[in-house]
Amino acid sequence: MSWAAQDTAPGQKTPEDRSTQFVPVQGGNESTSAEALLVTAYIVMWAALIVFVFLTWRKQGALEKRIERLDDTLKKSIGKT
């Protein structure tokens, strides 16, 4: 007899007594279908991707403008010497 079986009261189940099979629960209170959750997850992921691409595009544009200003400043500086 294992130590777990010795410490439990009569009628109490031990971890060894648990089922090792999947048994579906009947009459649960699930209100959202799996299809709706899947579609919602895809929408959220696509929205996150679009926002990420948009923000990256904006930062890239700002960086290009900054590089152009730096290039112009450098050309002016080299022309003065």
mmCIF file of the N, C-alpha and C atoms, coordinates in Angstrom:
data_MODEL
# 
_entry.id   MODEL 
# 
loop_
_atom_site.group_PDB 
_atom_site.id 
_atom_site.type_symbol 
_atom_site.label_atom_id 
_atom_site.label_alt_id 
_atom_site.label_comp_id 
_atom_site.label_asym_id 
_atom_site.label_entity_id 
_atom_site.label_seq_id 
_atom_site.pdbx_PDB_ins_code 
_atom_site.Cartn_x 
_atom_site.Cartn_y 
_atom_site.Cartn_z 
_atom_site.occupancy 
_atom_site.B_iso_or_equiv 
_atom_site.pdbx_formal_charge 
_atom_site.auth_seq_id 
_atom_site.auth_comp_id 
_atom_site.auth_asym_id 
_atom_site.auth_atom_id 
_atom_site.pdbx_PDB_model_num 
ATOM 1   N N  . MET A 1 1  ? 0.845   -1.171 0.000   1.00 0.00 ? 1  MET A N  1 
ATOM 2   C CA . MET A 1 1  ? 0.000   0.000  0.000   1.00 0.00 ? 1  MET A CA 1 
ATOM 3   C C  . MET A 1 1  ? 0.895   1.240  0.000   1.00 0.00 ? 1  MET A C  1 
ATOM 4   N N  . SER A 1 2  ? 0.539   2.235  -0.801  1.00 0.00 ? 2  SER A N  1 
ATOM 5   C CA . SER A 1 2  ? 1.381   3.427  -0.908  1.00 0.00 ? 2  SER A CA 1 
ATOM 6   C C  . SER A 1 2  ? 1.114   4.368  0.265   1.00 0.00 ? 2  SER A C  1 
ATOM 7   N N  . TRP A 1 3  ? 2.005   5.314  0.447   1.00 0.00 ? 3  TRP A N  1 
ATOM 8   C CA . TRP A 1 3  ? 1.856   6.266  1.546   1.00 0.00 ? 3  TRP A CA 1 
ATOM 9   C C  . TRP A 1 3  ? 0.617   7.138  1.364   1.00 0.00 ? 3  TRP A C  1 
ATOM 10  N N  . ALA A 1 4  ? 0.243   7.434  0.077   1.00 0.00 ? 4  ALA A N  1 
ATOM 11  C CA . ALA A 1 4  ? -0.939  8.264  -0.183  1.00 0.00 ? 4  ALA A CA 1 
ATOM 12  C C  . ALA A 1 4  ? -2.208  7.532  0.238   1.00 0.00 ? 4  ALA A C  1 
ATOM 13  N N  . ALA A 1 5  ? -2.257  6.249  -0.005  1.00 0.00 ? 5  ALA A N  1 
ATOM 14  C CA . ALA A 1 5  ? -3.440  5.471  0.358   1.00 0.00 ? 5  ALA A CA 1 
ATOM 15  C C  . ALA A 1 5  ? -3.569  5.367  1.877   1.00 0.00 ? 5  ALA A C  1 
ATOM 16  N N  . GLN A 1 6  ? -2.455  5.385  2.585   1.00 0.00 ? 6  GLN A N  1 
ATOM 17  C CA . GLN A 1 6  ? -2.491  5.280  4.034   1.00 0.00 ? 6  GLN A CA 1 
ATOM 18  C C  . GLN A 1 6  ? -2.997  6.569  4.678   1.00 0.00 ? 6  GLN A C  1 
ATOM 19  N N  . ASP A 1 7  ? -2.714  7.725  4.057   1.00 0.00 ? 7  ASP A N  1 
ATOM 20  C CA . ASP A 1 7  ? -3.062  9.012  4.648   1.00 0.00 ? 7  ASP A CA 1 
ATOM 21  C C  . ASP A 1 7  ? -4.476  9.476  4.319   1.00 0.00 ? 7  ASP A C  1 
ATOM 22  N N  . THR A 1 8  ? -5.182  8.826  3.427   1.00 0.00 ? 8  THR A N  1 
ATOM 23  C CA . THR A 1 8  ? -6.513  9.278  3.034   1.00 0.00 ? 8  THR A CA 1 
ATOM 24  C C  . THR A 1 8  ? -7.581  8.586  3.865   1.00 0.00 ? 8  THR A C  1 
ATOM 25  N N  . ALA A 1 9  ? -8.668  9.309  4.028   1.00 0.00 ? 9  ALA A N  1 
ATOM 26  C CA . ALA A 1 9  ? -9.788  8.757  4.777   1.00 0.00 ? 9  ALA A CA 1 
ATOM 27  C C  . ALA A 1 9  ? -10.546 7.781  3.886   1.00 0.00 ? 9  ALA A C  1 
ATOM 28  N N  . PRO A 1 10 ? -11.316 6.874  4.470   1.00 0.00 ? 10 PRO A N  1 
ATOM 29  C CA . PRO A 1 10 ? -12.091 5.933  3.657   1.00 0.00 ? 10 PRO A CA 1 
ATOM 30  C C  . PRO A 1 10 ? -13.071 6.693  2.750   1.00 0.00 ? 10 PRO A C  1 
ATOM 31  N N  . GLY A 1 11 ? -13.167 6.261  1.509   1.00 0.00 ? 11 GLY A N  1 
ATOM 32  C CA . GLY A 1 11 ? -14.072 6.885  0.563   1.00 0.00 ? 11 GLY A CA 1 
ATOM 33  C C  . GLY A 1 11 ? -13.445 8.038  -0.210  1.00 0.00 ? 11 GLY A C  1 
ATOM 34  N N  . GLN A 1 12 ? -12.275 8.504  0.188   1.00 0.00 ? 12 GLN A N  1 
ATOM 35  C CA . GLN A 1 12 ? -11.587 9.585  -0.513  1.00 0.00 ? 12 GLN A CA 1 
ATOM 36  C C  . GLN A 1 12 ? -10.740 8.989  -1.630  1.00 0.00 ? 12 GLN A C  1 
ATOM 37  N N  . LYS A 1 13 ? -10.715 9.680  -2.786  1.00 0.00 ? 13 LYS A N  1 
ATOM 38  C CA . LYS A 1 13 ? -9.952  9.163  -3.916  1.00 0.00 ? 13 LYS A CA 1 
ATOM 39  C C  . LYS A 1 13 ? -8.522  9.676  -3.878  1.00 0.00 ? 13 LYS A C  1 
ATOM 40  N N  . THR A 1 14 ? -7.608  8.846  -4.294  1.00 0.00 ? 14 THR A N  1 
ATOM 41  C CA . THR A 1 14 ? -6.201  9.223  -4.391  1.00 0.00 ? 14 THR A CA 1 
ATOM 42  C C  . THR A 1 14 ? -5.886  9.563  -5.844  1.00 0.00 ? 14 THR A C  1 
ATOM 43  N N  . PRO A 1 15 ? -4.748  10.189 -6.099  1.00 0.00 ? 15 PRO A N  1 
ATOM 44  C CA . PRO A 1 15 ? -4.391  10.492 -7.489  1.00 0.00 ? 15 PRO A CA 1 
ATOM 45  C C  . PRO A 1 15 ? -4.320  9.250  -8.365  1.00 0.00 ? 15 PRO A C  1 
ATOM 46  N N  . GLU A 1 16 ? -3.996  8.113  -7.790  1.00 0.00 ? 16 GLU A N  1 
ATOM 47  C CA . GLU A 1 16 ? -3.920  6.878  -8.564  1.00 0.00 ? 16 GLU A CA 1 
ATOM 48  C C  . GLU A 1 16 ? -5.302  6.407  -9.018  1.00 0.00 ? 16 GLU A C  1 
ATOM 49  N N  . ASP A 1 17 ? -6.346  6.838  -8.307  1.00 0.00 ? 17 ASP A N  1 
ATOM 50  C CA . ASP A 1 17 ? -7.713  6.423  -8.636  1.00 0.00 ? 17 ASP A CA 1 
ATOM 51  C C  . ASP A 1 17 ? -8.315  7.223  -9.797  1.00 0.00 ? 17 ASP A C  1 
ATOM 52  N N  . ARG A 1 18 ? -7.657  8.316  -10.174 1.00 0.00 ? 18 ARG A N  1 
ATOM 53  C CA . ARG A 1 18 ? -8.218  9.167  -11.231 1.00 0.00 ? 18 ARG A CA 1 
ATOM 54  C C  . ARG A 1 18 ? -8.206  8.456  -12.574 1.00 0.00 ? 18 ARG A C  1 
ATOM 55  N N  . SER A 1 19 ? -9.141  8.860  -13.415 1.00 0.00 ? 19 SER A N  1 
ATOM 56  C CA . SER A 1 19 ? -9.252  8.285  -14.753 1.00 0.00 ? 19 SER A CA 1 
ATOM 57  C C  . SER A 1 19 ? -8.113  8.790  -15.628 1.00 0.00 ? 19 SER A C  1 
ATOM 58  N N  . THR A 1 20 ? -7.634  7.949  -16.506 1.00 0.00 ? 20 THR A N  1 
ATOM 59  C CA . THR A 1 20 ? -6.574  8.350  -17.441 1.00 0.00 ? 20 THR A CA 1 
ATOM 60  C C  . THR A 1 20 ? -7.139  8.588  -18.827 1.00 0.00 ? 20 THR A C  1 
ATOM 61  N N  . GLN A 1 21 ? -8.454  8.618  -18.953 1.00 0.00 ? 21 GLN A N  1 
ATOM 62  C CA . GLN A 1 21 ? -9.113  8.832  -20.239 1.00 0.00 ? 21 GLN A CA 1 
ATOM 63  C C  . GLN A 1 21 ? -9.831  10.171 -20.233 1.00 0.00 ? 21 GLN A C  1 
ATOM 64  N N  . PHE A 1 22 ? -10.026 10.729 -21.435 1.00 0.00 ? 22 PHE A N  1 
ATOM 65  C CA . PHE A 1 22 ? -10.816 11.949 -21.567 1.00 0.00 ? 22 PHE A CA 1 
ATOM 66  C C  . PHE A 1 22 ? -12.280 11.580 -21.535 1.00 0.00 ? 22 PHE A C  1 
ATOM 67  N N  . VAL A 1 23 ? -13.003 12.213 -20.648 1.00 0.00 ? 23 VAL A N  1 
ATOM 68  C CA . VAL A 1 23 ? -14.442 11.988 -20.545 1.00 0.00 ? 23 VAL A CA 1 
ATOM 69  C C  . VAL A 1 23 ? -15.116 13.349 -20.688 1.00 0.00 ? 23 VAL A C  1 
ATOM 70  N N  . PRO A 1 24 ? -15.880 13.572 -21.773 1.00 0.00 ? 24 PRO A N  1 
ATOM 71  C CA . PRO A 1 24 ? -16.513 14.882 -21.959 1.00 0.00 ? 24 PRO A CA 1 
ATOM 72  C C  . PRO A 1 24 ? -17.576 15.145 -20.900 1.00 0.00 ? 24 PRO A C  1 
ATOM 73  N N  . VAL A 1 25 ? -17.705 16.402 -20.538 1.00 0.00 ? 25 VAL A N  1 
ATOM 74  C CA . VAL A 1 25 ? -18.702 16.799 -19.552 1.00 0.00 ? 25 VAL A CA 1 
ATOM 75  C C  . VAL A 1 25 ? -19.981 17.154 -20.294 1.00 0.00 ? 25 VAL A C  1 
ATOM 76  N N  . GLN A 1 26 ? -21.072 16.624 -19.838 1.00 0.00 ? 26 GLN A N  1 
ATOM 77  C CA . GLN A 1 26 ? -22.364 16.893 -20.450 1.00 0.00 ? 26 GLN A CA 1 
ATOM 78  C C  . GLN A 1 26 ? -23.030 18.063 -19.735 1.00 0.00 ? 26 GLN A C  1 
ATOM 79  N N  . GLY A 1 27 ? -23.665 18.947 -20.522 1.00 0.00 ? 27 GLY A N  1 
ATOM 80  C CA . GLY A 1 27 ? -24.443 20.037 -19.938 1.00 0.00 ? 27 GLY A CA 1 
ATOM 81  C C  . GLY A 1 27 ? -23.619 21.153 -19.344 1.00 0.00 ? 27 GLY A C  1 
ATOM 82  N N  . GLY A 1 28 ? -22.442 21.387 -19.876 1.00 0.00 ? 28 GLY A N  1 
ATOM 83  C CA . GLY A 1 28 ? -21.629 22.487 -19.381 1.00 0.00 ? 28 GLY A CA 1 
ATOM 84  C C  . GLY A 1 28 ? -22.252 23.829 -19.736 1.00 0.00 ? 28 GLY A C  1 
ATOM 85  N N  . ASN A 1 29 ? -21.740 24.887 -19.160 1.00 0.00 ? 29 ASN A N  1 
ATOM 86  C CA . ASN A 1 29 ? -22.299 26.212 -19.418 1.00 0.00 ? 29 ASN A CA 1 
ATOM 87  C C  . ASN A 1 29 ? -21.432 27.018 -20.385 1.00 0.00 ? 29 ASN A C  1 
ATOM 88  N N  . GLU A 1 30 ? -20.843 26.365 -21.379 1.00 0.00 ? 30 GLU A N  1 
ATOM 89  C CA . GLU A 1 30 ? -20.055 27.060 -22.389 1.00 0.00 ? 30 GLU A CA 1 
ATOM 90  C C  . GLU A 1 30 ? -20.976 27.940 -23.224 1.00 0.00 ? 30 GLU A C  1 
ATOM 91  N N  . SER A 1 31 ? -20.618 29.204 -23.354 1.00 0.00 ? 31 SER A N  1 
ATOM 92  C CA . SER A 1 31 ? -21.464 30.111 -24.119 1.00 0.00 ? 31 SER A CA 1 
ATOM 93  C C  . SER A 1 31 ? -20.801 30.565 -25.416 1.00 0.00 ? 31 SER A C  1 
ATOM 94  N N  . THR A 1 32 ? -19.522 30.276 -25.600 1.00 0.00 ? 32 THR A N  1 
ATOM 95  C CA . THR A 1 32 ? -18.799 30.683 -26.802 1.00 0.00 ? 32 THR A CA 1 
ATOM 96  C C  . THR A 1 32 ? -18.333 29.440 -27.537 1.00 0.00 ? 32 THR A C  1 
ATOM 97  N N  . SER A 1 33 ? -18.616 29.405 -28.821 1.00 0.00 ? 33 SER A N  1 
ATOM 98  C CA . SER A 1 33 ? -18.204 28.239 -29.592 1.00 0.00 ? 33 SER A CA 1 
ATOM 99  C C  . SER A 1 33 ? -16.723 28.326 -29.939 1.00 0.00 ? 33 SER A C  1 
ATOM 100 N N  . ALA A 1 34 ? -16.141 27.201 -30.241 1.00 0.00 ? 34 ALA A N  1 
ATOM 101 C CA . ALA A 1 34 ? -14.728 27.160 -30.613 1.00 0.00 ? 34 ALA A CA 1 
ATOM 102 C C  . ALA A 1 34 ? -14.484 27.906 -31.916 1.00 0.00 ? 34 ALA A C  1 
ATOM 103 N N  . GLU A 1 35 ? -15.445 27.856 -32.835 1.00 0.00 ? 35 GLU A N  1 
ATOM 104 C CA . GLU A 1 35 ? -15.288 28.558 -34.110 1.00 0.00 ? 35 GLU A CA 1 
ATOM 105 C C  . GLU A 1 35 ? -15.203 30.061 -33.892 1.00 0.00 ? 35 GLU A C  1 
ATOM 106 N N  . ALA A 1 36 ? -16.042 30.578 -33.018 1.00 0.00 ? 36 ALA A N  1 
ATOM 107 C CA . ALA A 1 36 ? -16.026 32.015 -32.729 1.00 0.00 ? 36 ALA A CA 1 
ATOM 108 C C  . ALA A 1 36 ? -14.703 32.417 -32.087 1.00 0.00 ? 36 ALA A C  1 
ATOM 109 N N  . LEU A 1 37 ? -14.194 31.586 -31.190 1.00 0.00 ? 37 LEU A N  1 
ATOM 110 C CA . LEU A 1 37 ? -12.911 31.886 -30.566 1.00 0.00 ? 37 LEU A CA 1 
ATOM 111 C C  . LEU A 1 37 ? -11.774 31.865 -31.583 1.00 0.00 ? 37 LEU A C  1 
ATOM 112 N N  . LEU A 1 38 ? -11.810 30.921 -32.509 1.00 0.00 ? 38 LEU A N  1 
ATOM 113 C CA . LEU A 1 38 ? -10.779 30.821 -33.539 1.00 0.00 ? 38 LEU A CA 1 
ATOM 114 C C  . LEU A 1 38 ? -10.805 32.042 -34.451 1.00 0.00 ? 38 LEU A C  1 
ATOM 115 N N  . VAL A 1 39 ? -11.992 32.433 -34.891 1.00 0.00 ? 39 VAL A N  1 
ATOM 116 C CA . VAL A 1 39 ? -12.118 33.606 -35.762 1.00 0.00 ? 39 VAL A CA 1 
ATOM 117 C C  . VAL A 1 39 ? -11.656 34.859 -35.029 1.00 0.00 ? 39 VAL A C  1 
ATOM 118 N N  . THR A 1 40 ? -12.019 34.986 -33.768 1.00 0.00 ? 40 THR A N  1 
ATOM 119 C CA . THR A 1 40 ? -11.591 36.138 -32.970 1.00 0.00 ? 40 THR A CA 1 
ATOM 120 C C  . THR A 1 40 ? -10.075 36.172 -32.834 1.00 0.00 ? 40 THR A C  1 
ATOM 121 N N  . ALA A 1 41 ? -9.473  35.017 -32.607 1.00 0.00 ? 41 ALA A N  1 
ATOM 122 C CA . ALA A 1 41 ? -8.017  34.955 -32.484 1.00 0.00 ? 41 ALA A CA 1 
ATOM 123 C C  . ALA A 1 41 ? -7.343  35.370 -33.790 1.00 0.00 ? 41 ALA A C  1 
ATOM 124 N N  . TYR A 1 42 ? -7.861  34.912 -34.936 1.00 0.00 ? 42 TYR A N  1 
ATOM 125 C CA . TYR A 1 42 ? -7.294  35.305 -36.224 1.00 0.00 ? 42 TYR A CA 1 
ATOM 126 C C  . TYR A 1 42 ? -7.442  36.806 -36.452 1.00 0.00 ? 42 TYR A C  1 
ATOM 127 N N  . ILE A 1 43 ? -8.585  37.371 -36.105 1.00 0.00 ? 43 ILE A N  1 
ATOM 128 C CA . ILE A 1 43 ? -8.795  38.809 -36.284 1.00 0.00 ? 43 ILE A CA 1 
ATOM 129 C C  . ILE A 1 43 ? -7.815  39.605 -35.429 1.00 0.00 ? 43 ILE A C  1 
ATOM 130 N N  . VAL A 1 44 ? -7.641  39.184 -34.193 1.00 0.00 ? 44 VAL A N  1 
ATOM 131 C CA . VAL A 1 44 ? -6.711  39.882 -33.289 1.00 0.00 ? 44 VAL A CA 1 
ATOM 132 C C  . VAL A 1 44 ? -5.292  39.783 -33.818 1.00 0.00 ? 44 VAL A C  1 
ATOM 133 N N  . MET A 1 45 ? -4.884  38.610 -34.300 1.00 0.00 ? 45 MET A N  1 
ATOM 134 C CA . MET A 1 45 ? -3.517  38.451 -34.811 1.00 0.00 ? 45 MET A CA 1 
ATOM 135 C C  . MET A 1 45 ? -3.294  39.290 -36.068 1.00 0.00 ? 45 MET A C  1 
ATOM 136 N N  . TRP A 1 46 ? -4.261  39.308 -36.992 1.00 0.00 ? 46 TRP A N  1 
ATOM 137 C CA . TRP A 1 46 ? -4.127  40.121 -38.202 1.00 0.00 ? 46 TRP A CA 1 
ATOM 138 C C  . TRP A 1 46 ? -4.085  41.606 -37.845 1.00 0.00 ? 46 TRP A C  1 
ATOM 139 N N  . ALA A 1 47 ? -4.920  42.028 -36.899 1.00 0.00 ? 47 ALA A N  1 
ATOM 140 C CA . ALA A 1 47 ? -4.917  43.428 -36.478 1.00 0.00 ? 47 ALA A CA 1 
ATOM 141 C C  . ALA A 1 47 ? -3.567  43.805 -35.869 1.00 0.00 ? 47 ALA A C  1 
ATOM 142 N N  . ALA A 1 48 ? -3.019  42.933 -35.042 1.00 0.00 ? 48 ALA A N  1 
ATOM 143 C CA . ALA A 1 48 ? -1.713  43.191 -34.433 1.00 0.00 ? 48 ALA A CA 1 
ATOM 144 C C  . ALA A 1 48 ? -0.631  43.277 -35.508 1.00 0.00 ? 48 ALA A C  1 
ATOM 145 N N  . LEU A 1 49 ? -0.690  42.413 -36.502 1.00 0.00 ? 49 LEU A N  1 
ATOM 146 C CA . LEU A 1 49 ? 0.290   42.443 -37.584 1.00 0.00 ? 49 LEU A CA 1 
ATOM 147 C C  . LEU A 1 49 ? 0.180   43.736 -38.393 1.00 0.00 ? 49 LEU A C  1 
ATOM 148 N N  . ILE A 1 50 ? -1.041  44.154 -38.699 1.00 0.00 ? 50 ILE A N  1 
ATOM 149 C CA . ILE A 1 50 ? -1.245  45.385 -39.473 1.00 0.00 ? 50 ILE A CA 1 
ATOM 150 C C  . ILE A 1 50 ? -0.738  46.595 -38.689 1.00 0.00 ? 50 ILE A C  1 
ATOM 151 N N  . VAL A 1 51 ? -1.029  46.648 -37.396 1.00 0.00 ? 51 VAL A N  1 
ATOM 152 C CA . VAL A 1 51 ? -0.543  47.753 -36.562 1.00 0.00 ? 51 VAL A CA 1 
ATOM 153 C C  . VAL A 1 51 ? 0.980   47.751 -36.517 1.00 0.00 ? 51 VAL A C  1 
ATOM 154 N N  . PHE A 1 52 ? 1.582   46.589 -36.373 1.00 0.00 ? 52 PHE A N  1 
ATOM 155 C CA . PHE A 1 52 ? 3.042   46.485 -36.333 1.00 0.00 ? 52 PHE A CA 1 
ATOM 156 C C  . PHE A 1 52 ? 3.660   46.972 -37.645 1.00 0.00 ? 52 PHE A C  1 
ATOM 157 N N  . VAL A 1 53 ? 3.108   46.542 -38.765 1.00 0.00 ? 53 VAL A N  1 
ATOM 158 C CA . VAL A 1 53 ? 3.634   46.967 -40.064 1.00 0.00 ? 53 VAL A CA 1 
ATOM 159 C C  . VAL A 1 53 ? 3.463   48.472 -40.250 1.00 0.00 ? 53 VAL A C  1 
ATOM 160 N N  . PHE A 1 54 ? 2.308   49.014 -39.866 1.00 0.00 ? 54 PHE A N  1 
ATOM 161 C CA . PHE A 1 54 ? 2.066   50.450 -39.997 1.00 0.00 ? 54 PHE A CA 1 
ATOM 162 C C  . PHE A 1 54 ? 3.052   51.256 -39.158 1.00 0.00 ? 54 PHE A C  1 
ATOM 163 N N  . LEU A 1 55 ? 3.246   50.857 -37.899 1.00 0.00 ? 55 LEU A N  1 
ATOM 164 C CA . LEU A 1 55 ? 4.185   51.578 -37.040 1.00 0.00 ? 55 LEU A CA 1 
ATOM 165 C C  . LEU A 1 55 ? 5.613   51.479 -37.562 1.00 0.00 ? 55 LEU A C  1 
ATOM 166 N N  . THR A 1 56 ? 5.992   50.321 -38.072 1.00 0.00 ? 56 THR A N  1 
ATOM 167 C CA . THR A 1 56 ? 7.326   50.146 -38.644 1.00 0.00 ? 56 THR A CA 1 
ATOM 168 C C  . THR A 1 56 ? 7.498   51.026 -39.878 1.00 0.00 ? 56 THR A C  1 
ATOM 169 N N  . TRP A 1 57 ? 6.459   51.107 -40.719 1.00 0.00 ? 57 TRP A N  1 
ATOM 170 C CA . TRP A 1 57 ? 6.504   51.943 -41.917 1.00 0.00 ? 57 TRP A CA 1 
ATOM 171 C C  . TRP A 1 57 ? 6.678   53.412 -41.540 1.00 0.00 ? 57 TRP A C  1 
ATOM 172 N N  . ARG A 1 58 ? 5.943   53.870 -40.510 1.00 0.00 ? 58 ARG A N  1 
ATOM 173 C CA . ARG A 1 58 ? 6.070   55.259 -40.059 1.00 0.00 ? 58 ARG A CA 1 
ATOM 174 C C  . ARG A 1 58 ? 7.464   55.546 -39.526 1.00 0.00 ? 58 ARG A C  1 
ATOM 175 N N  . LYS A 1 59 ? 8.003   54.649 -38.721 1.00 0.00 ? 59 LYS A N  1 
ATOM 176 C CA . LYS A 1 59 ? 9.344   54.846 -38.173 1.00 0.00 ? 59 LYS A CA 1 
ATOM 177 C C  . LYS A 1 59 ? 10.392  54.850 -39.276 1.00 0.00 ? 59 LYS A C  1 
ATOM 178 N N  . GLN A 1 60 ? 10.205  54.007 -40.276 1.00 0.00 ? 60 GLN A N  1 
ATOM 179 C CA . GLN A 1 60 ? 11.134  53.955 -41.398 1.00 0.00 ? 60 GLN A CA 1 
ATOM 180 C C  . GLN A 1 60 ? 11.113  55.282 -42.162 1.00 0.00 ? 60 GLN A C  1 
ATOM 181 N N  . GLY A 1 61 ? 9.924   55.826 -42.368 1.00 0.00 ? 61 GLY A N  1 
ATOM 182 C CA . GLY A 1 61 ? 9.810   57.119 -43.045 1.00 0.00 ? 61 GLY A CA 1 
ATOM 183 C C  . GLY A 1 61 ? 10.498  58.226 -42.263 1.00 0.00 ? 61 GLY A C  1 
ATOM 184 N N  . ALA A 1 62 ? 10.294  58.243 -40.939 1.00 0.00 ? 62 ALA A N  1 
ATOM 185 C CA . ALA A 1 62 ? 10.940  59.253 -40.094 1.00 0.00 ? 62 ALA A CA 1 
ATOM 186 C C  . ALA A 1 62 ? 12.455  59.086 -40.128 1.00 0.00 ? 62 ALA A C  1 
ATOM 187 N N  . LEU A 1 63 ? 12.908  57.859 -40.146 1.00 0.00 ? 63 LEU A N  1 
ATOM 188 C CA . LEU A 1 63 ? 14.345  57.600 -40.191 1.00 0.00 ? 63 LEU A CA 1 
ATOM 189 C C  . LEU A 1 63 ? 14.937  58.056 -41.520 1.00 0.00 ? 63 LEU A C  1 
ATOM 190 N N  . GLU A 1 64 ? 14.226  57.829 -42.616 1.00 0.00 ? 64 GLU A N  1 
ATOM 191 C CA . GLU A 1 64 ? 14.711  58.271 -43.931 1.00 0.00 ? 64 GLU A CA 1 
ATOM 192 C C  . GLU A 1 64 ? 14.811  59.789 -43.994 1.00 0.00 ? 64 GLU A C  1 
ATOM 193 N N  . LYS A 1 65 ? 13.822  60.502 -43.430 1.00 0.00 ? 65 LYS A N  1 
ATOM 194 C CA . LYS A 1 65 ? 13.883  61.967 -43.394 1.00 0.00 ? 65 LYS A CA 1 
ATOM 195 C C  . LYS A 1 65 ? 15.070  62.443 -42.576 1.00 0.00 ? 65 LYS A C  1 
ATOM 196 N N  . ARG A 1 66 ? 15.300  61.797 -41.453 1.00 0.00 ? 66 ARG A N  1 
ATOM 197 C CA . ARG A 1 66 ? 16.426  62.176 -40.599 1.00 0.00 ? 66 ARG A CA 1 
ATOM 198 C C  . ARG A 1 66 ? 17.752  61.940 -41.311 1.00 0.00 ? 66 ARG A C  1 
ATOM 199 N N  . ILE A 1 67 ? 17.864  60.852 -42.032 1.00 0.00 ? 67 ILE A N  1 
ATOM 200 C CA . ILE A 1 67 ? 19.090  60.562 -42.771 1.00 0.00 ? 67 ILE A CA 1 
ATOM 201 C C  . ILE A 1 67 ? 19.300  61.590 -43.882 1.00 0.00 ? 67 ILE A C  1 
ATOM 202 N N  . GLU A 1 68 ? 18.207  61.999 -44.561 1.00 0.00 ? 68 GLU A N  1 
ATOM 203 C CA . GLU A 1 68 ? 18.320  63.026 -45.598 1.00 0.00 ? 68 GLU A CA 1 
ATOM 204 C C  . GLU A 1 68 ? 18.807  64.344 -45.012 1.00 0.00 ? 68 GLU A C  1 
ATOM 205 N N  . ARG A 1 69 ? 18.259  64.742 -43.858 1.00 0.00 ? 69 ARG A N  1 
ATOM 206 C CA . ARG A 1 69 ? 18.717  65.975 -43.204 1.00 0.00 ? 69 ARG A CA 1 
ATOM 207 C C  . ARG A 1 69 ? 20.179  65.880 -42.811 1.00 0.00 ? 69 ARG A C  1 
ATOM 208 N N  . LEU A 1 70 ? 20.576  64.726 -42.286 1.00 0.00 ? 70 LEU A N  1 
ATOM 209 C CA . LEU A 1 70 ? 21.974  64.521 -41.904 1.00 0.00 ? 70 LEU A CA 1 
ATOM 210 C C  . LEU A 1 70 ? 22.881  64.582 -43.124 1.00 0.00 ? 70 LEU A C  1 
ATOM 211 N N  . ASP A 1 71 ? 22.421  63.983 -44.221 1.00 0.00 ? 71 ASP A N  1 
ATOM 212 C CA . ASP A 1 71 ? 23.190  63.999 -45.461 1.00 0.00 ? 71 ASP A CA 1 
ATOM 213 C C  . ASP A 1 71 ? 23.340  65.426 -45.985 1.00 0.00 ? 71 ASP A C  1 
ATOM 214 N N  . ASP A 1 72 ? 22.263  66.207 -45.953 1.00 0.00 ? 72 ASP A N  1 
ATOM 215 C CA . ASP A 1 72 ? 22.325  67.603 -46.394 1.00 0.00 ? 72 ASP A CA 1 
ATOM 216 C C  . ASP A 1 72 ? 23.274  68.408 -45.515 1.00 0.00 ? 72 ASP A C  1 
ATOM 217 N N  . THR A 1 73 ? 23.188  68.200 -44.214 1.00 0.00 ? 73 THR A N  1 
ATOM 218 C CA . THR A 1 73 ? 24.070  68.906 -43.277 1.00 0.00 ? 73 THR A CA 1 
ATOM 219 C C  . THR A 1 73 ? 25.521  68.536 -43.538 1.00 0.00 ? 73 THR A C  1 
ATOM 220 N N  . LEU A 1 74 ? 25.770  67.279 -43.802 1.00 0.00 ? 74 LEU A N  1 
ATOM 221 C CA . LEU A 1 74 ? 27.132  66.822 -44.075 1.00 0.00 ? 74 LEU A CA 1 
ATOM 222 C C  . LEU A 1 74 ? 27.660  67.441 -45.369 1.00 0.00 ? 74 LEU A C  1 
ATOM 223 N N  . LYS A 1 75 ? 26.828  67.492 -46.409 1.00 0.00 ? 75 LYS A N  1 
ATOM 224 C CA . LYS A 1 75 ? 27.245  68.082 -47.674 1.00 0.00 ? 75 LYS A CA 1 
ATOM 225 C C  . LYS A 1 75 ? 27.564  69.569 -47.517 1.00 0.00 ? 75 LYS A C  1 
ATOM 226 N N  . LYS A 1 76 ? 26.729  70.287 -46.734 1.00 0.00 ? 76 LYS A N  1 
ATOM 227 C CA . LYS A 1 76 ? 26.984  71.702 -46.473 1.00 0.00 ? 76 LYS A CA 1 
ATOM 228 C C  . LYS A 1 76 ? 28.273  71.875 -45.698 1.00 0.00 ? 76 LYS A C  1 
ATOM 229 N N  . SER A 1 77 ? 28.507  71.019 -44.731 1.00 0.00 ? 77 SER A N  1 
ATOM 230 C CA . SER A 1 77 ? 29.705  71.100 -43.896 1.00 0.00 ? 77 SER A CA 1 
ATOM 231 C C  . SER A 1 77 ? 30.958  70.824 -44.718 1.00 0.00 ? 77 SER A C  1 
ATOM 232 N N  . ILE A 1 78 ? 30.898  69.855 -45.588 1.00 0.00 ? 78 ILE A N  1 
ATOM 233 C CA . ILE A 1 78 ? 32.054  69.523 -46.429 1.00 0.00 ? 78 ILE A CA 1 
ATOM 234 C C  . ILE A 1 78 ? 32.294  70.630 -47.447 1.00 0.00 ? 78 ILE A C  1 
ATOM 235 N N  . GLY A 1 79 ? 31.266  71.234 -47.957 1.00 0.00 ? 79 GLY A N  1 
ATOM 236 C CA . GLY A 1 79 ? 31.388  72.320 -48.946 1.00 0.00 ? 79 GLY A CA 1 
ATOM 237 C C  . GLY A 1 79 ? 32.020  73.569 -48.369 1.00 0.00 ? 79 GLY A C  1 
ATOM 238 N N  . LYS A 1 80 ? 31.879  73.797 -47.051 1.00 0.00 ? 80 LYS A N  1 
ATOM 239 C CA . LYS A 1 80 ? 32.415  74.996 -46.416 1.00 0.00 ? 80 LYS A CA 1 
ATOM 240 C C  . LYS A 1 80 ? 33.905  74.899 -46.159 1.00 0.00 ? 80 LYS A C  1 
ATOM 241 N N  . THR A 1 81 ? 34.443  73.719 -46.076 1.00 0.00 ? 81 THR A N  1 
ATOM 242 C CA . THR A 1 81 ? 35.869  73.580 -45.737 1.00 0.00 ? 81 THR A CA 1 
ATOM 243 C C  . THR A 1 81 ? 36.762  73.700 -46.923 1.00 0.00 ? 81 THR A C  1 
# 
